[in-house]
Structure formats: C-alpha cells, structure tokens
Amino acid sequence: MMNFRLQNIFFLCIAALLITSCTTTRYGIANQGSQARYIAKPIYKDTTETALYISGQYFNNNGKGFNEQQEFSQFGDLMIHRSHSVKDWNYAYGILGYLGSYDVNAVYNLRGEKDFFGIGVMGEINYTIPFKHIEFRPVGFRLGIMREFGDYEEFKQLASELNYIEDVNPNNTPLNFGVSSEVIYKHVKFDLGFQLSFAYLFNEGNQPLKALKTFQTIHFTYGNWTLIGATSITSTRNLYYSTGLTYKFY
C-alpha cells in the first residue's frame, strides 16, 4: 500500500512538472536586436550638421534562443534615417525593414525553421558635449515600434491556441524604449567611437518574458562609411553578435 501511494505521489509530481514546463514556455517576436542597433549621427563642427544615412546590420543569436533552448536565429535589417546635430543636441529618425529565420526546437510538434520579416520606425535624441578631439554623448533616449510577419508569427499563433506556449507579443507590434551613452574620438581622417545602450521591449502576457537588452557597439568612420561591430546580452540570456555598415549620403 505504501509503495502504491509513493508511486501515485511520484507520478503526480512528474505531471505537475510537465504542466509547469508547458505553461512557462514563452516566445516573443523573433527580432531581438534592432531595438538597440546603432544609429549614426554627424559630428558637430561649429555649425548645424544634417545627414541622410542608409545602413545594414546583421544579427546572430549564437544558437541561444528563448527559454534557454538551443534555437538558432539570424536576421538582417536595413534602415534609412535622417540625423541632425547642433551644439548641445543631436537627433535622428528613420524607418527600417528586416528579414530572417528562427529555428524552433522547444515545441516538439512544431519544430523547424520559421521565416520572419518586419518593418518599424525609430527615433532617438542625445545630449552632446563637444570637445576638441572628443564628442561625448552622455545620455540619449530612443523610442520605436515594429510589426513582425511570417511563418514564425503563424507558429506562435498556432502554438498559443494549442496551449503549447505563451505568446508575449500576440499582436506582434511591440513598443520599445532605450537609453544610451556614447563617446567618440575625432581624428582628422577618421572617427572611432563606443556606445553602450539599453533597450526594453514592452511585452504582454500573464508572465511577461523579460526583455531588457544591452548593446556594446564599436564604430569606425572613414569618409562617408561607418563600420559597426556589436554584442548584445539580453535578460533572457540571449547573446547576440552583430556587424554592419553605414553610408552617409550628404
């Protein structure tokens, strides 16, 4: 009798763990990088500077997806933005599009690579302190919104209806807010800078997936070209690598 009761308790515990694991499998939008991407702005040179930029950036999650699963994701984005720099401030605004894939493993019945694409708008403003060889941008604020589509969106919708996952972005249109700090060394022939940025993606759901991201970006500018290299650590323990290129039209 005692063994029978112990077996029942054991199986009940296993069932409870399985139910808990099912209800805590959460997914957000696949693009977990563009919210903190680098947005170039012209260096202040005693007069108001205005420029139009086009930039592309590639993101790779190093095989670490949602729910701490081995789920590989990669995507590229393309952004067009306009920037203005005055003595104490600079600001930028633009539109972006992106395209990529996410390899789902955590949901056994729906495993496989899911394509996704999206569009968004973004704006940023920075306080600037210019020196002879240094431009210091101690604080900046960013606001953006994106809309995501594709197979990955359909996967989340179906898996949520079947109660396999909790979709923390059911509308696939999350708002994001960011804060950054940047320092740029100004040389006669080039500029070299470092930016530390934090971005928060506003999620939904009963148990929202944490969505704080930190981006460490190094950028090198020569002429009209800017080379970008960055890493990102998110509160879901995702580690993103990113590289990109920006061209200034005028």
C-alpha positions in Angstrom: 0.0 0.0 0.0 2.8 2.4 0.9 4.6 1.7 -2.4 1.4 2.3 -4.3 0.9 5.7 -2.6 4.5 6.7 -3.2 4.1 5.8 -6.9 1.0 8.0 -7.1 2.8 10.9 -5.5 5.8 10.4 -7.8 3.6 10.4 -11.0 1.6 13.5 -9.7 4.9 15.3 -9.2 6.1 14.4 -12.7 2.7 15.6 -14.2 2.9 18.9 -12.3 6.4 19.5 -13.6 5.3 18.8 -17.1 2.3 21.1 -16.8 4.5 23.9 -15.3 7.1 23.5 -18.1 4.4 23.8 -20.7 2.8 26.9 -19.2 6.2 28.6 -18.8 7.4 28.1 -22.5 7.2 31.7 -23.7 8.1 33.3 -27.1 8.3 36.9 -28.2 9.0 38.4 -31.6 12.0 37.0 -33.4 13.7 40.3 -33.8 15.5 40.7 -30.5 18.3 43.0 -31.8 17.1 46.0 -33.9 15.8 47.8 -30.8 19.3 48.7 -29.7 21.0 48.9 -33.1 23.5 51.7 -33.8 22.1 54.9 -35.5 24.8 57.1 -36.9 24.8 60.9 -36.4 27.2 63.5 -37.8 29.9 65.1 -35.6 29.2 68.7 -34.6 31.7 71.1 -36.2 30.7 74.6 -35.0 27.7 74.6 -37.3 24.5 72.6 -37.5 25.1 69.3 -39.3 22.4 67.3 -41.2 22.9 64.0 -42.9 20.9 61.2 -44.6 22.1 57.6 -43.9 21.4 54.1 -45.2 22.7 51.2 -43.1 22.5 47.5 -42.9 23.2 45.3 -39.9 23.4 41.5 -39.4 22.4 39.8 -36.2 23.1 36.2 -34.9 21.9 34.8 -31.6 24.8 32.4 -31.2 22.3 29.5 -31.1 20.7 30.6 -27.9 17.0 31.2 -28.2 14.0 31.7 -26.0 13.5 29.6 -22.9 17.3 28.9 -22.8 16.9 26.5 -25.7 19.4 25.8 -28.5 17.4 27.6 -31.1 19.4 29.4 -33.8 18.2 32.7 -35.2 19.7 35.2 -37.6 18.4 38.2 -39.5 19.5 41.3 -41.3 17.9 44.8 -41.2 18.1 47.8 -43.5 17.5 51.3 -42.2 17.2 54.7 -43.7 17.4 57.6 -41.3 18.0 61.3 -41.1 20.2 62.9 -38.4 20.7 66.4 -37.2 23.5 67.7 -34.9 23.5 71.0 -33.2 25.9 72.3 -30.4 24.2 70.6 -27.4 21.9 68.0 -29.1 21.6 65.6 -31.9 18.6 63.6 -33.0 17.6 61.1 -35.7 14.5 59.4 -37.1 14.0 56.7 -39.7 12.4 53.5 -40.9 13.7 50.0 -41.1 12.9 46.6 -42.5 14.3 43.2 -41.6 14.3 39.6 -42.7 15.5 36.4 -41.0 14.8 32.9 -39.7 14.3 31.3 -36.3 14.8 27.5 -35.7 12.2 26.3 -33.2 13.2 23.3 -31.0 11.3 23.7 -27.7 7.9 22.8 -29.2 8.4 19.2 -30.4 5.2 19.0 -32.6 6.1 22.3 -34.4 9.8 22.1 -34.7 11.6 23.6 -37.7 12.9 26.7 -39.2 10.4 29.6 -39.3 11.0 32.6 -41.6 10.0 36.1 -40.4 10.1 39.7 -41.7 9.0 43.1 -40.4 9.0 46.8 -40.6 9.5 49.6 -38.0 10.1 53.2 -37.2 12.5 54.6 -34.7 13.6 57.9 -33.3 16.5 59.0 -31.0 17.7 62.1 -29.2 21.1 62.7 -27.5 22.6 65.4 -25.3 26.0 66.2 -26.6 29.2 67.8 -25.1 31.7 68.6 -27.8 35.4 68.9 -27.1 38.4 69.4 -29.5 39.1 65.7 -30.0 36.2 64.1 -28.3 32.5 64.2 -28.7 30.7 63.0 -25.6 27.1 62.0 -25.7 26.4 61.2 -22.0 22.7 60.3 -22.4 20.3 59.5 -25.2 16.8 58.3 -25.4 15.2 56.1 -28.1 11.6 55.1 -28.9 10.5 52.7 -31.6 7.8 50.3 -32.7 7.9 47.3 -35.1 5.5 45.0 -36.8 6.5 41.4 -37.5 5.1 38.9 -40.0 5.8 35.5 -41.5 6.0 31.8 -40.6 7.3 32.5 -37.1 4.2 34.6 -36.4 1.9 31.8 -37.5 3.9 29.3 -35.4 3.3 31.5 -32.3 -0.4 31.9 -33.0 -0.9 28.1 -33.5 1.2 27.0 -30.6 -0.6 29.5 -28.3 -4.0 28.3 -29.4 -2.9 24.7 -28.6 -1.6 25.9 -25.2 1.9 24.8 -26.0 3.4 28.3 -25.4 2.6 31.7 -24.0 2.9 34.4 -26.7 4.1 37.5 -25.0 3.8 39.5 -28.3 0.4 38.3 -29.6 -0.1 41.5 -31.6 3.5 41.3 -33.0 3.7 45.0 -32.7 5.8 45.8 -29.6 6.9 49.2 -28.4 10.5 49.6 -27.4 12.3 52.2 -25.3 16.1 52.7 -25.0 18.8 54.7 -23.2 22.4 55.1 -24.4 25.7 56.7 -23.7 28.4 57.3 -26.3 31.9 58.7 -26.7 33.6 59.4 -30.0 37.3 60.2 -30.7 37.7 62.7 -33.5 40.7 62.4 -35.7 41.5 64.4 -38.8 40.9 61.4 -41.1 38.6 59.2 -39.1 36.3 58.9 -36.0 36.3 56.0 -33.5 33.5 55.5 -31.0 32.0 53.3 -28.4 28.3 53.2 -27.4 26.6 51.4 -24.5 22.9 51.2 -24.9 20.0 49.6 -23.0 16.7 48.8 -24.7 13.5 47.5 -23.2 10.8 45.7 -25.3 7.3 46.0 -23.8 5.8 42.6 -23.7 2.4 41.2 -22.8 1.0 38.1 -21.2 0.4 36.8 -17.7 4.1 36.2 -17.1 5.9 38.6 -19.4 9.2 37.5 -20.8 12.0 39.8 -19.6 13.1 41.9 -22.5 16.0 44.1 -21.3 18.9 44.2 -23.8 22.3 45.7 -23.5 24.3 46.5 -26.6 28.0 47.3 -26.7 28.9 48.9 -30.0 32.2 49.9 -31.5 32.1 52.0 -34.7 34.8 53.3 -37.0 34.1 56.0 -39.6 36.3 56.9 -42.5 34.9 59.3 -45.1 31.2 58.5 -45.7 31.5 54.9 -44.4 31.0 53.6 -40.9 31.9 50.0 -39.9 29.9 48.6 -36.9 30.6 45.7 -34.6 28.5 44.9 -31.6 27.5 42.3 -29.0 24.2 42.2 -27.1 23.2 40.4 -23.8 19.5 40.1 -23.1 17.8 39.4 -19.8 16.7 36.0 -21.3 20.4 35.2 -21.6 20.4 35.5 -25.3 23.8 36.6 -26.7 23.7 38.4 -30.0 26.6 39.2 -32.3 26.2 41.9 -34.8 28.1 43.6 -37.6 27.0 46.3 -40.0 27.9 49.1 -42.5 26.5 52.6 -42.8 26.8 55.1 -45.6 26.3 58.8 -45.3 24.8 60.4 -48.5 25.4 64.0 -47.5 
